[in-house]
């Protein structure tokens, strides 16, 4: 059984198919068709909803793509849809702003924009254009109506007034506290089930007993098997309630990030230590995806074009793998073996990621090349981590790329060409030539193999030039 609030209404589900997405639940099970399906892959934002979770004695509101969210992940939370905003016959202020600013054209995408604006208004103290663009980057308007929508965001944030959600916050907090998960839950439809443990120990036991189960964290990749490939997932284990796996702790040596920590919640610690990592996270899909997707999931799905692994490999990150009561620590670069093949054993899962703290004389830069600046997959993702001594000699180098091989991979020959040499143009050119020994890229619809190799070489040249003239840095803004 799972329980959650649909606005203020308590919903209890005993026998629902765990493969049902929030989008289909709203449209087909509770008769709320305001949330639209545009792509069923988290790309367009038409299905955006807002989920409220307890954070102390307050509620934190975040946008999610309902097409990629399984209903089981709502356990203990509040779901708010576009139908919930109108109150006592009056439009919500974000809806009224869309009307006043002529922000709706064909109207299909409008509910998703309204929900993104609602969350933006809830989380802001005024209008900031950069924050607005980030909040709306995951919502596509095919009628090219962005300017009036941004105007609507300015009106909604600058003329923010208390609403019905503010008025009922204390009661909603009490409701959420009453349904907060206190033991392992299960959503079971007979032939399909989803288990929801609360501790790492319970997760380990459940996974050992059900090694065929699929681990569900953010679900932004896993849900595609249901929505795009029309497969059924017989057994899932949802890790989003395992508190130990949602922590970010900064120690003297490492940033320890629980594998179930959302990318949004990773941002502050990673950006503070490595600004380029933070900048890349801004370009990691959309805000809806970052609110939902996890760092552990981005590693675990073993995609050769995942954005985080090249950066983590270049930083010398390690992962802690848990199997039953046993744990082992593995260098992340050794986790990836072949295309979608990893060193993870049966019944083993990623518990946390250990990212080393920055060191003196260390220079770290990251670059992403993609066809669009926002919300796009990398053609090439590069990360450079060099230690340059005061005499200008490169004493250590860790360089990693995504999109250049079947796995995210270090550039060993390139590193060897740099280490022990002075940091000057001739050495950089030799290191660029060495990249051709490290990688034999493939051609696909994102880029040709020739383009990928040249782009990788040019990113190394770019890195060098930026070190010579820091004032012209453009780092992760590189795109085609």
Secondary structure as UniProt FT lines:
FT   STRAND          2..6
FT   TURN            7..8
FT   STRAND          9..13
FT   TURN            18..19
FT   HELIX           22..24
FT   HELIX           25..29
FT   TURN            33..34
FT   TURN            46..47
FT   STRAND          48..55
FT   TURN            56..57
FT   STRAND          58..65
FT   HELIX           66..68
FT   HELIX           71..74
FT   TURN            75..76
FT   STRAND          78..80
FT   HELIX           82..84
FT   TURN            88..89
FT   HELIX           93..100
FT   TURN            101..102
FT   TURN            108..109
FT   HELIX           110..122
FT   HELIX           129..136
FT   TURN            137..138
FT   TURN            142..143
FT   HELIX           146..158
FT   HELIX           164..167
FT   HELIX           169..178
FT   STRAND          185..188
FT   STRAND          193..196
FT   HELIX           200..209
FT   TURN            210..212
FT   STRAND          214..216
FT   TURN            220..222
FT   HELIX           223..227
FT   TURN            228..229
FT   STRAND          235..238
FT   TURN            240..241
FT   HELIX           243..246
FT   STRAND          248..250
FT   STRAND          254..258
FT   TURN            259..260
FT   HELIX           263..273
FT   HELIX           275..282
FT   HELIX           287..292
FT   HELIX           295..300
FT   TURN            304..305
FT   HELIX           307..314
FT   TURN            315..316
FT   STRAND          318..323
FT   TURN            324..325
FT   STRAND          326..331
FT   HELIX           332..334
FT   STRAND          336..338
FT   TURN            339..340
FT   STRAND          341..342
FT   TURN            346..347
FT   STRAND          349..356
FT   TURN            360..361
FT   STRAND          362..369
FT   STRAND          380..388
FT   TURN            390..391
FT   STRAND          393..402
FT   STRAND          409..410
FT   HELIX           412..418
FT   TURN            419..420
FT   HELIX           425..438
FT   HELIX           449..468
FT   HELIX           470..472
FT   HELIX           475..477
//
